[in-house]
Amino acid sequence: MIALITLSAAGAQIADQLAAAIHDTRVYLHDSVDVPIPAERFSRTFDLVAQIFNQARGLVFIAPCGVAVRAVAPHIRHKRCDPAVVVVDVGARHAVSLLGGHEGGANDLALTIGNLLDAEPVISTTSEAARDIIVGIGCRRDAPAATIVQAVQTVLASEAIGLDRVRYLATADVKRNEPGLLQAARELGLGLRIVSSERIRAAGAAFTPSEFVKAKVDLPAVAEPAALLAGWRTSLIRQKTIINSVTVAIARENFSWSASVPGDPRTAPGGLKRP
């Protein structure tokens, strides 16, 4: 069971949306919130978490991070047995993998929630957060997983990029249920990041346009914008390449914060002096 816990009316709407899309969930709503959604009621977060911590495979707090930290802290035992804990802000901007990243499945749960809410999954696990490559994918309906895997591997190899550097596969929301793409992500051992059509249409970046994609799904492109928009401070290092009707583009994230700030004295000759 995944527990969706919230203390506000805005959070209740998010919980209701997630409950409709994620299997085996249960909504827990604070007594003070007067909204007509199916939910179990609670009066104290600490008491609720004490009751369900060892029963749930995941706890999703649609609430401040501080509430989640204080509520779960007394019950944490070991990363191999604790449930996944994810925190979502009531603006549905971020889904934070807070506890149980790999072993507990919080990273995967944060990605799933991010895709459902068009929110940013926040994953700080070093082995994943240090990866800097995002592979954008576009494909025809019912494209086989093997064809997609081969296309991804071929383009990565041509750029001398190992699979261990890839953070996500990424695609547009119109492809979120494509069986071959979902299976390809599983076979490659990668998360699939979904980018909303609204964000693709609103993006000001110059994508290589596709009349075929425009006619089929009313988007200017899929692979290039998905690769760019699925990460932060991204730049396109491989424009779209089509292999057996699968379109692949590669973007790289820039991990140097100072490199993205024009005129930052830390990047100037000599830089800042230590006191």
C-alpha positions in Angstrom: 0.0 0.0 0.0 1.2 3.5 -0.8 -0.1 6.1 1.7 -1.0 9.6 0.4 -0.9 11.9 3.4 -2.0 15.6 3.3 -2.9 18.4 5.6 -4.6 20.8 3.1 -7.4 21.2 0.6 -4.8 21.8 -2.2 -3.0 18.6 -1.2 -6.2 16.7 -1.1 -6.8 17.4 -4.8 -3.3 16.2 -5.7 -3.8 13.1 -3.5 -7.1 12.3 -5.3 -5.4 12.6 -8.7 -2.6 10.3 -7.7 -4.9 7.8 -6.1 -6.8 7.5 -9.4 -3.6 6.8 -11.3 -1.4 4.7 -8.9 -2.4 1.1 -8.0 -2.9 0.2 -4.3 -3.0 3.7 -2.7 -4.9 5.0 0.3 -5.5 8.7 1.0 -5.1 10.1 4.5 -6.6 13.5 5.1 -6.4 15.7 8.1 -9.6 16.2 10.1 -9.4 20.0 9.6 -9.7 19.7 5.8 -13.3 19.9 4.4 -13.2 18.4 0.9 -15.5 15.7 -0.5 -13.0 13.1 -1.5 -12.7 9.5 -0.3 -10.1 9.4 2.5 -9.3 8.1 5.9 -9.1 10.9 8.5 -6.4 11.6 11.1 -5.8 14.3 13.7 -2.1 14.0 14.4 0.5 13.2 11.7 2.9 11.6 14.2 0.2 9.2 15.4 -0.7 8.3 11.8 2.8 7.6 10.7 3.5 5.5 13.8 0.5 3.4 12.9 1.3 2.9 9.2 5.1 3.2 8.8 5.7 -0.5 8.9 2.6 -1.4 6.9 3.1 0.8 3.8 5.6 0.3 1.0 5.5 4.0 0.4 4.6 7.2 2.1 3.8 10.3 0.0 3.5 13.5 2.0 1.8 16.3 0.1 3.0 18.7 2.7 6.2 20.5 3.8 9.4 18.5 4.0 9.8 19.4 7.6 6.5 17.7 8.5 7.6 14.5 6.7 11.1 14.5 8.3 9.8 14.9 11.9 7.0 12.4 11.4 9.2 9.5 10.0 12.4 10.2 12.0 11.5 8.1 15.1 10.7 5.1 12.9 13.7 4.9 10.5 15.6 1.6 10.9 17.5 0.7 7.8 17.4 1.5 4.1 16.7 -2.1 3.2 13.5 -2.3 5.2 12.2 1.3 5.5 9.4 2.3 3.1 9.9 4.8 0.3 9.2 8.3 1.4 8.4 11.0 -1.1 7.4 14.7 -0.5 5.3 16.7 -3.0 4.7 20.4 -2.5 1.1 21.6 -2.7 1.9 23.5 -5.9 2.8 20.1 -7.5 6.1 21.6 -8.6 8.5 18.9 -7.1 8.4 15.3 -6.1 11.3 14.8 -3.7 12.8 11.4 -3.0 13.4 11.8 0.7 14.0 8.3 2.1 14.7 4.9 0.6 16.0 6.1 -2.8 17.2 2.9 -4.4 16.4 0.1 -2.0 13.0 1.5 -0.9 11.9 2.6 -4.4 11.6 6.3 -3.6 13.5 7.3 -6.7 11.1 5.4 -8.9 8.1 6.6 -7.0 9.2 10.2 -7.3 9.7 9.8 -11.0 6.2 8.2 -11.4 4.6 11.1 -9.4 6.6 13.6 -11.3 5.3 12.2 -14.6 1.7 12.2 -13.4 1.8 15.8 -12.1 4.2 17.3 -14.6 6.4 18.0 -11.6 10.2 17.8 -11.3 11.5 14.6 -9.7 14.1 15.6 -7.2 16.6 12.7 -6.7 19.8 13.3 -4.8 21.2 9.7 -4.9 24.8 10.2 -6.0 24.8 7.4 -8.5 21.8 8.8 -10.3 22.1 12.6 -9.7 25.7 12.5 -11.1 24.5 11.2 -14.5 24.4 14.0 -17.0 22.9 12.6 -20.2 19.2 12.6 -21.2 18.1 10.7 -24.3 15.0 12.0 -26.0 12.8 9.5 -27.8 10.1 9.7 -30.4 8.7 6.7 -32.1 5.7 5.5 -34.2 2.8 3.8 -32.5 3.6 0.2 -31.5 7.3 0.5 -32.2 8.9 -2.7 -30.8 11.1 -2.4 -27.7 14.0 -4.1 -29.4 14.0 -1.4 -32.2 14.0 1.4 -29.6 16.8 -0.2 -27.6 18.9 -0.7 -30.7 18.4 2.9 -31.8 19.3 4.3 -28.4 22.4 2.1 -28.1 23.5 3.0 -31.7 23.3 6.7 -31.1 25.0 6.6 -27.7 27.8 4.5 -29.2 28.3 7.0 -32.0 28.8 9.7 -29.4 31.1 7.4 -27.3 28.6 7.8 -24.3 28.2 4.8 -22.0 24.8 3.8 -20.6 26.0 4.5 -17.1 26.0 8.2 -17.9 22.3 8.3 -18.9 19.9 9.8 -16.3 16.6 9.3 -18.2 15.0 8.4 -21.4 12.5 11.2 -22.1 9.4 11.5 -24.3 6.3 13.6 -24.7 3.1 12.8 -22.8 1.4 11.6 -25.9 3.8 8.6 -25.8 3.5 7.9 -22.0 1.6 4.6 -22.6 3.6 3.4 -25.6 4.3 -0.3 -24.7 7.5 -0.6 -26.6 8.9 2.5 -25.1 8.0 1.4 -21.6 9.6 -2.0 -22.2 12.7 -0.4 -23.7 13.2 1.7 -20.6 12.9 -1.4 -18.4 15.4 -3.3 -20.6 17.9 -0.5 -20.5 17.4 -0.1 -16.7 16.4 3.6 -17.0 13.6 5.8 -15.8 11.3 7.2 -18.4 10.7 11.0 -17.9 7.4 12.3 -19.4 7.4 15.9 -20.6 4.0 17.6 -21.1 2.9 18.8 -24.5 2.1 22.2 -23.0 5.7 22.7 -22.0 7.0 21.5 -25.4 4.7 24.0 -27.2 5.6 26.8 -24.8 9.4 26.3 -24.9 11.3 29.0 -26.6 14.2 26.7 -27.7 14.8 26.1 -31.4 14.0 22.5 -32.2 14.4 20.8 -35.5 10.8 20.8 -36.6 9.0 17.8 -38.0 5.9 18.1 -40.2 5.2 14.4 -39.6 5.1 14.9 -35.8 3.1 18.1 -36.2 0.5 16.3 -38.2 0.3 13.3 -36.0 0.4 14.8 -32.4 0.3 18.6 -32.9 3.8 19.1 -31.5 6.7 20.8 -33.2 9.0 17.8 -32.3 9.3 15.2 -29.6 12.9 13.8 -29.2 14.8 17.1 -29.0 12.5 19.0 -26.7 11.9 16.0 -24.5 15.7 15.6 -24.0 16.2 19.3 -23.3 13.2 19.8 -21.0 13.6 16.7 -18.9 16.7 18.2 -17.2 18.3 21.4 -15.9 20.8 23.6 -17.8 20.7 21.3 -20.7 22.2 21.6 -24.1 21.7 19.5 -27.2 24.8 17.5 -28.1 23.2 15.3 -30.7 20.3 16.5 -32.9 17.6 14.1 -33.8 18.7 11.0 -35.6 16.1 8.6 -37.1 16.9 4.9 -37.0 14.2 2.4 -38.2 11.4 5.0 -37.4 12.8 5.7 -34.0 13.9 9.3 -33.4 16.7 9.8 -30.8 18.2 13.1 -29.6 20.8 13.6 -26.8 21.0 16.4 -24.3 23.7 17.0 -21.6 23.1 18.7 -18.3 25.7 21.2 -17.1 26.5 20.5 -13.4 28.5 23.7 -12.9 26.1 26.2 -11.4 28.6 29.1 -11.8 29.0 28.4 -15.5 25.3 29.3 -16.0 25.6 32.7 -14.3 26.9 35.4 -16.6 29.6 37.6 -14.9 29.9 35.4 -11.8 33.2 36.4 -10.3 34.0 32.8 -9.5 34.5 32.2 -13.2 36.6 35.3 -13.8 40.4 35.1 -13.9 41.6 34.7 -10.3 38.1 34.1 -9.0 37.1 34.7 -5.4 39.7 34.7 -2.8 39.2 32.5 0.3 39.3 34.5 3.6 
